[in-house]
Amino acid sequence: MAQHGMLREYRFVDAAEDIRGSKLYGLKDEKLGKIDDVIFDYSTGVIRYVVVDTGGWLTTKEFVVPADRLRASSEHQDDFAVDLTKAQVESFPPYKESDLESDEHWADYEGRYRSKWEADPIMHRAETDRNITPTTAQMPGNSSSARVVSSVAGTEDTGGFTEPGFAASTSSVVIPSNAVGIGARWDTFQDRLRERRKEVIDSGGEEGADNYRKAG
């Protein structure tokens, strides 16, 4: 049984509460695409990833970004940003929606995806979780948009999957229980998804209803 699903055609009553359609910007304000959907946990309604439609510049058209790596864009109202470039996105293993239908396939994809995050977007010092790639704060003109997410006392780390997220020194995928600090629009969207989790899953038809029953 699959543990994760997507909103697909489901629509909230208040369209203003929906982040789908929002643009996503990368480093140096490079437009990466728009948020087309989200991948959430059936049992909790917590959003794990956003699915980004690139509009065609990426061969596979879509890619995913972990929810806890997003932040509200400081340059574009109601849009979002992430510390990625198009070149880094192109290095990710191709995302296929069909992988979500199998926990085994999705776990395999997450493992390959995690390894690219560790190898490409953020380089770490050997045997440590300290990054040596310039962070958002260290890049010219980006000091005001830095987001401190390090769990190591006395350090600052705004990139890569250190805790919370994918730990560079572990062999397993660690998904955070929640994405915090993204902004009011995101929080409202997440709250509505949690509130209407059963309705969203039921809208997926017989398979969705079956997943809901098994997820509890």
PARODO-281598 format. One record per residue (C-alpha): chain; x, y, z. Coordinates in Angstrom, 1 decimal, always signed. Each point is the difference from the previous one (the first is absolute). Layout:
<pts>
<pt cadena="A" X="X" Y="Y" Z="Z"/>
...
</pts>
This chain:
<pts>
<pt cadena="A" X="+0.0" Y="+0.0" Z="+0.0"/>
<pt cadena="A" X="+1.3" Y="+3.5" Z="-0.9"/>
<pt cadena="A" X="+0.5" Y="+2.3" Z="+3.0"/>
<pt cadena="A" X="+0.1" Y="+3.2" Z="-2.0"/>
<pt cadena="A" X="-2.3" Y="+1.7" Z="-2.4"/>
<pt cadena="A" X="-0.7" Y="+3.2" Z="-2.0"/>
<pt cadena="A" X="-2.8" Y="+2.5" Z="-0.2"/>
<pt cadena="A" X="-0.3" Y="-0.4" Z="-3.8"/>
<pt cadena="A" X="-3.5" Y="+1.4" Z="-1.0"/>
<pt cadena="A" X="-1.1" Y="+0.8" Z="+3.6"/>
<pt cadena="A" X="-0.8" Y="+3.7" Z="+0.5"/>
<pt cadena="A" X="-0.5" Y="+1.9" Z="+3.2"/>
<pt cadena="A" X="-3.2" Y="+2.2" Z="+0.4"/>
<pt cadena="A" X="+2.1" Y="+3.1" Z="+0.4"/>
<pt cadena="A" X="+2.5" Y="+0.1" Z="-2.9"/>
<pt cadena="A" X="+2.1" Y="+2.6" Z="+1.9"/>
<pt cadena="A" X="+1.0" Y="-2.8" Z="+2.5"/>
<pt cadena="A" X="+1.6" Y="-2.1" Z="-2.7"/>
<pt cadena="A" X="+3.7" Y="+0.4" Z="-0.8"/>
<pt cadena="A" X="-0.3" Y="-1.9" Z="-3.3"/>
<pt cadena="A" X="+0.8" Y="+2.4" Z="-2.8"/>
<pt cadena="A" X="+2.6" Y="+2.0" Z="+2.1"/>
<pt cadena="A" X="+3.3" Y="+0.5" Z="-1.6"/>
<pt cadena="A" X="+3.2" Y="-1.5" Z="+1.3"/>
<pt cadena="A" X="+3.3" Y="+2.0" Z="-0.3"/>
<pt cadena="A" X="+3.5" Y="-1.3" Z="+0.5"/>
<pt cadena="A" X="+3.3" Y="+1.6" Z="+0.8"/>
<pt cadena="A" X="+0.7" Y="+3.4" Z="-1.5"/>
<pt cadena="A" X="-3.8" Y="+0.3" Z="-0.5"/>
<pt cadena="A" X="+0.0" Y="-2.5" Z="-2.8"/>
<pt cadena="A" X="-3.5" Y="-1.2" Z="-0.8"/>
<pt cadena="A" X="-0.2" Y="-3.8" Z="+0.3"/>
<pt cadena="A" X="-3.7" Y="-0.5" Z="-0.7"/>
<pt cadena="A" X="-3.3" Y="-0.1" Z="+1.8"/>
<pt cadena="A" X="-1.4" Y="-2.2" Z="+2.7"/>
<pt cadena="A" X="-2.3" Y="-2.5" Z="-1.7"/>
<pt cadena="A" X="-0.8" Y="-2.3" Z="+2.9"/>
<pt cadena="A" X="+1.1" Y="-1.3" Z="+3.4"/>
<pt cadena="A" X="+0.9" Y="-3.4" Z="+1.3"/>
<pt cadena="A" X="-1.4" Y="-0.6" Z="+3.5"/>
<pt cadena="A" X="-0.1" Y="-2.8" Z="+2.6"/>
<pt cadena="A" X="-3.3" Y="-1.8" Z="-0.1"/>
<pt cadena="A" X="+0.0" Y="-0.6" Z="+3.8"/>
<pt cadena="A" X="+0.7" Y="+3.5" Z="+1.1"/>
<pt cadena="A" X="-0.7" Y="+2.4" Z="-2.9"/>
<pt cadena="A" X="+3.5" Y="+1.4" Z="+0.4"/>
<pt cadena="A" X="+1.5" Y="+1.3" Z="-3.2"/>
<pt cadena="A" X="+3.4" Y="-1.7" Z="-0.9"/>
<pt cadena="A" X="+0.7" Y="+1.5" Z="-3.4"/>
<pt cadena="A" X="-1.2" Y="+2.5" Z="-2.5"/>
<pt cadena="A" X="-0.1" Y="-1.1" Z="-3.7"/>
<pt cadena="A" X="+1.3" Y="+2.7" Z="-2.3"/>
<pt cadena="A" X="-1.0" Y="+0.4" Z="-3.6"/>
<pt cadena="A" X="+3.0" Y="+1.5" Z="-1.9"/>
<pt cadena="A" X="-2.0" Y="+1.0" Z="-3.0"/>
<pt cadena="A" X="+2.3" Y="-2.0" Z="-2.3"/>
<pt cadena="A" X="+3.6" Y="+1.0" Z="+0.8"/>
<pt cadena="A" X="+0.5" Y="-3.3" Z="+1.8"/>
<pt cadena="A" X="-0.2" Y="-3.2" Z="-2.1"/>
<pt cadena="A" X="-2.2" Y="-1.8" Z="+2.4"/>
<pt cadena="A" X="-2.1" Y="+3.2" Z="+0.5"/>
<pt cadena="A" X="-0.5" Y="-0.4" Z="+3.7"/>
<pt cadena="A" X="+2.2" Y="-0.3" Z="+3.1"/>
<pt cadena="A" X="-0.6" Y="-0.1" Z="+3.8"/>
<pt cadena="A" X="+1.2" Y="+2.1" Z="+2.8"/>
<pt cadena="A" X="-0.2" Y="-1.0" Z="+3.7"/>
<pt cadena="A" X="-2.5" Y="+2.2" Z="+1.8"/>
<pt cadena="A" X="+2.4" Y="+1.0" Z="+2.7"/>
<pt cadena="A" X="+2.5" Y="+1.5" Z="-2.5"/>
<pt cadena="A" X="-2.5" Y="+2.6" Z="-1.2"/>
<pt cadena="A" X="-0.3" Y="+3.6" Z="+1.2"/>
<pt cadena="A" X="-2.3" Y="+2.9" Z="-0.9"/>
<pt cadena="A" X="+1.5" Y="+2.0" Z="-2.8"/>
<pt cadena="A" X="+1.3" Y="+3.4" Z="+1.1"/>
<pt cadena="A" X="-0.2" Y="+1.4" Z="-3.5"/>
<pt cadena="A" X="-3.4" Y="-1.4" Z="-1.2"/>
<pt cadena="A" X="-3.2" Y="+0.2" Z="+2.0"/>
<pt cadena="A" X="-1.8" Y="-3.4" Z="+0.6"/>
<pt cadena="A" X="+2.8" Y="-1.9" Z="-1.7"/>
<pt cadena="A" X="+2.8" Y="-2.2" Z="+1.4"/>
<pt cadena="A" X="+3.7" Y="-0.5" Z="-0.2"/>
<pt cadena="A" X="+2.6" Y="-2.8" Z="+0.4"/>
<pt cadena="A" X="+3.8" Y="-0.1" Z="+0.0"/>
<pt cadena="A" X="+0.4" Y="-1.8" Z="-3.3"/>
<pt cadena="A" X="+1.1" Y="+0.8" Z="-3.6"/>
<pt cadena="A" X="-1.3" Y="-1.5" Z="-3.2"/>
<pt cadena="A" X="+3.3" Y="-1.9" Z="-0.3"/>
<pt cadena="A" X="-0.5" Y="-1.6" Z="+3.4"/>
<pt cadena="A" X="-3.6" Y="-1.0" Z="-0.9"/>
<pt cadena="A" X="+1.1" Y="-1.6" Z="-3.2"/>
<pt cadena="A" X="+2.4" Y="-2.2" Z="+2.1"/>
<pt cadena="A" X="-2.9" Y="-1.5" Z="+2.0"/>
<pt cadena="A" X="-1.3" Y="-3.5" Z="-1.0"/>
<pt cadena="A" X="-3.2" Y="+0.4" Z="-2.2"/>
<pt cadena="A" X="-3.2" Y="+0.3" Z="+2.0"/>
<pt cadena="A" X="-2.8" Y="-2.3" Z="-1.0"/>
<pt cadena="A" X="-3.5" Y="+0.3" Z="+1.6"/>
<pt cadena="A" X="-0.5" Y="-3.7" Z="-0.4"/>
<pt cadena="A" X="+2.7" Y="-0.7" Z="+2.6"/>
<pt cadena="A" X="-2.4" Y="+1.2" Z="+2.6"/>
<pt cadena="A" X="-2.2" Y="-3.0" Z="-0.6"/>
<pt cadena="A" X="+2.5" Y="-2.3" Z="+1.7"/>
<pt cadena="A" X="+1.7" Y="+0.7" Z="+3.3"/>
<pt cadena="A" X="+3.0" Y="-2.1" Z="-1.2"/>
<pt cadena="A" X="+0.3" Y="+2.0" Z="-3.2"/>
<pt cadena="A" X="-0.4" Y="+3.3" Z="+1.9"/>
<pt cadena="A" X="+2.6" Y="-0.9" Z="+2.6"/>
<pt cadena="A" X="+2.4" Y="-0.9" Z="-2.8"/>
<pt cadena="A" X="-0.5" Y="+3.3" Z="-1.7"/>
<pt cadena="A" X="+0.4" Y="+2.0" Z="+3.3"/>
<pt cadena="A" X="+3.3" Y="-1.8" Z="+0.6"/>
<pt cadena="A" X="+1.4" Y="+1.0" Z="-3.4"/>
<pt cadena="A" X="-1.4" Y="+3.5" Z="+0.3"/>
<pt cadena="A" X="+1.5" Y="+0.4" Z="+3.5"/>
<pt cadena="A" X="+3.4" Y="-1.0" Z="-1.3"/>
<pt cadena="A" X="-0.1" Y="+2.7" Z="-2.7"/>
<pt cadena="A" X="-0.9" Y="+2.6" Z="+2.6"/>
<pt cadena="A" X="+3.0" Y="-1.0" Z="+2.0"/>
<pt cadena="A" X="+2.4" Y="-0.1" Z="-3.0"/>
<pt cadena="A" X="-1.2" Y="+3.0" Z="-2.0"/>
<pt cadena="A" X="-1.9" Y="+2.8" Z="+1.7"/>
<pt cadena="A" X="+2.1" Y="+0.0" Z="+3.1"/>
<pt cadena="A" X="+3.5" Y="-1.4" Z="+0.5"/>
<pt cadena="A" X="+0.9" Y="-1.0" Z="+3.6"/>
<pt cadena="A" X="+3.3" Y="-0.2" Z="+1.7"/>
<pt cadena="A" X="+1.2" Y="-3.6" Z="+0.4"/>
<pt cadena="A" X="-1.5" Y="-1.8" Z="+3.0"/>
<pt cadena="A" X="-2.0" Y="+3.0" Z="+1.1"/>
<pt cadena="A" X="-3.4" Y="+1.7" Z="-0.7"/>
<pt cadena="A" X="+1.7" Y="+3.4" Z="-0.6"/>
<pt cadena="A" X="-0.6" Y="+1.3" Z="-3.5"/>
<pt cadena="A" X="+2.7" Y="+1.5" Z="-2.0"/>
<pt cadena="A" X="-2.2" Y="+1.2" Z="-2.9"/>
<pt cadena="A" X="-0.9" Y="+3.8" Z="+0.4"/>
<pt cadena="A" X="-3.3" Y="+0.3" Z="+1.7"/>
<pt cadena="A" X="-2.7" Y="+2.4" Z="-1.1"/>
<pt cadena="A" X="+1.2" Y="+2.5" Z="+2.6"/>
<pt cadena="A" X="+3.5" Y="-0.2" Z="-1.4"/>
<pt cadena="A" X="-1.0" Y="+0.7" Z="-3.6"/>
<pt cadena="A" X="+0.1" Y="+3.7" Z="-1.1"/>
<pt cadena="A" X="-3.3" Y="+1.8" Z="+0.5"/>
<pt cadena="A" X="-1.7" Y="-2.9" Z="+1.9"/>
<pt cadena="A" X="+0.9" Y="+0.7" Z="+3.6"/>
<pt cadena="A" X="-3.6" Y="+1.0" Z="+0.9"/>
<pt cadena="A" X="-1.5" Y="-3.2" Z="-1.3"/>
<pt cadena="A" X="+2.1" Y="-2.5" Z="+1.9"/>
<pt cadena="A" X="-1.9" Y="-2.6" Z="+2.1"/>
<pt cadena="A" X="+1.8" Y="-1.6" Z="+2.9"/>
<pt cadena="A" X="-0.9" Y="-3.7" Z="+0.3"/>
<pt cadena="A" X="+3.0" Y="-1.6" Z="+1.6"/>
<pt cadena="A" X="-0.5" Y="-2.4" Z="+2.8"/>
<pt cadena="A" X="+3.7" Y="+0.2" Z="+1.0"/>
<pt cadena="A" X="+0.6" Y="+2.5" Z="+2.8"/>
<pt cadena="A" X="+2.0" Y="+3.0" Z="-1.0"/>
<pt cadena="A" X="-0.2" Y="-0.6" Z="-3.8"/>
<pt cadena="A" X="-2.0" Y="+1.4" Z="-2.8"/>
<pt cadena="A" X="-1.1" Y="-2.2" Z="-2.9"/>
<pt cadena="A" X="-2.6" Y="+1.2" Z="-2.6"/>
<pt cadena="A" X="+0.5" Y="-2.8" Z="-2.5"/>
<pt cadena="A" X="+0.1" Y="-3.7" Z="-0.5"/>
<pt cadena="A" X="-1.9" Y="-2.7" Z="+1.9"/>
<pt cadena="A" X="+1.5" Y="+0.5" Z="+3.4"/>
<pt cadena="A" X="-2.6" Y="-0.4" Z="+2.8"/>
<pt cadena="A" X="-2.8" Y="+0.6" Z="-0.4"/>
<pt cadena="A" X="-0.1" Y="-1.8" Z="-3.4"/>
<pt cadena="A" X="+2.5" Y="-2.4" Z="-1.5"/>
<pt cadena="A" X="+3.1" Y="-0.4" Z="+2.3"/>
<pt cadena="A" X="+3.2" Y="-0.1" Z="-1.9"/>
<pt cadena="A" X="+1.5" Y="-2.5" Z="+2.3"/>
<pt cadena="A" X="-2.8" Y="-2.5" Z="+0.1"/>
<pt cadena="A" X="-0.8" Y="-2.9" Z="-2.4"/>
<pt cadena="A" X="-3.8" Y="+0.4" Z="+0.3"/>
<pt cadena="A" X="-2.5" Y="+2.6" Z="-1.2"/>
<pt cadena="A" X="-1.2" Y="+2.2" Z="+2.8"/>
<pt cadena="A" X="-3.1" Y="+2.0" Z="-0.8"/>
<pt cadena="A" X="-0.8" Y="+2.8" Z="+2.4"/>
<pt cadena="A" X="-3.5" Y="-0.1" Z="+1.7"/>
<pt cadena="A" X="-0.8" Y="+3.5" Z="-1.0"/>
<pt cadena="A" X="+1.3" Y="+3.0" Z="-2.1"/>
<pt cadena="A" X="+0.1" Y="+3.1" Z="+2.1"/>
<pt cadena="A" X="+0.9" Y="+3.6" Z="-0.5"/>
<pt cadena="A" X="-1.2" Y="+0.2" Z="-3.7"/>
<pt cadena="A" X="-2.7" Y="+2.6" Z="+0.6"/>
<pt cadena="A" X="-3.7" Y="+0.5" Z="+0.7"/>
<pt cadena="A" X="-1.1" Y="-1.0" Z="-3.5"/>
<pt cadena="A" X="+1.7" Y="-3.4" Z="+0.3"/>
<pt cadena="A" X="-1.3" Y="-0.5" Z="+3.6"/>
<pt cadena="A" X="-3.6" Y="+0.6" Z="-1.1"/>
<pt cadena="A" X="+0.4" Y="-2.4" Z="-2.9"/>
<pt cadena="A" X="+1.5" Y="-2.7" Z="+2.2"/>
<pt cadena="A" X="-2.7" Y="+0.5" Z="+2.6"/>
<pt cadena="A" X="-2.8" Y="-0.4" Z="-2.6"/>
<pt cadena="A" X="+1.5" Y="-3.1" Z="-1.4"/>
<pt cadena="A" X="+0.2" Y="-1.6" Z="+3.5"/>
<pt cadena="A" X="-3.6" Y="+1.0" Z="+0.7"/>
<pt cadena="A" X="-1.3" Y="-1.4" Z="-3.2"/>
<pt cadena="A" X="+2.4" Y="-3.0" Z="-0.3"/>
<pt cadena="A" X="-2.8" Y="-2.6" Z="-0.1"/>
<pt cadena="A" X="-1.9" Y="+2.0" Z="-2.6"/>
<pt cadena="A" X="+3.1" Y="+0.4" Z="-2.1"/>
<pt cadena="A" X="+0.8" Y="-3.7" Z="+0.1"/>
<pt cadena="A" X="-3.6" Y="-1.1" Z="-0.6"/>
<pt cadena="A" X="+0.1" Y="+2.2" Z="-3.2"/>
<pt cadena="A" X="+2.6" Y="-2.4" Z="-1.3"/>
<pt cadena="A" X="-2.7" Y="-2.6" Z="-0.5"/>
<pt cadena="A" X="+0.1" Y="-3.6" Z="+1.2"/>
<pt cadena="A" X="+3.7" Y="-0.2" Z="+0.3"/>
<pt cadena="A" X="+0.1" Y="+3.3" Z="+2.0"/>
<pt cadena="A" X="-2.7" Y="-1.2" Z="+2.4"/>
<pt cadena="A" X="+1.8" Y="-3.3" Z="+0.5"/>
<pt cadena="A" X="+3.3" Y="+1.8" Z="+0.8"/>
<pt cadena="A" X="-1.9" Y="+2.2" Z="+2.4"/>
<pt cadena="A" X="-1.4" Y="-3.0" Z="+1.9"/>
<pt cadena="A" X="+3.4" Y="-1.7" Z="+0.2"/>
<pt cadena="A" X="+1.7" Y="+3.3" Z="+1.1"/>
<pt cadena="A" X="-2.4" Y="+0.4" Z="+2.8"/>
</pts>
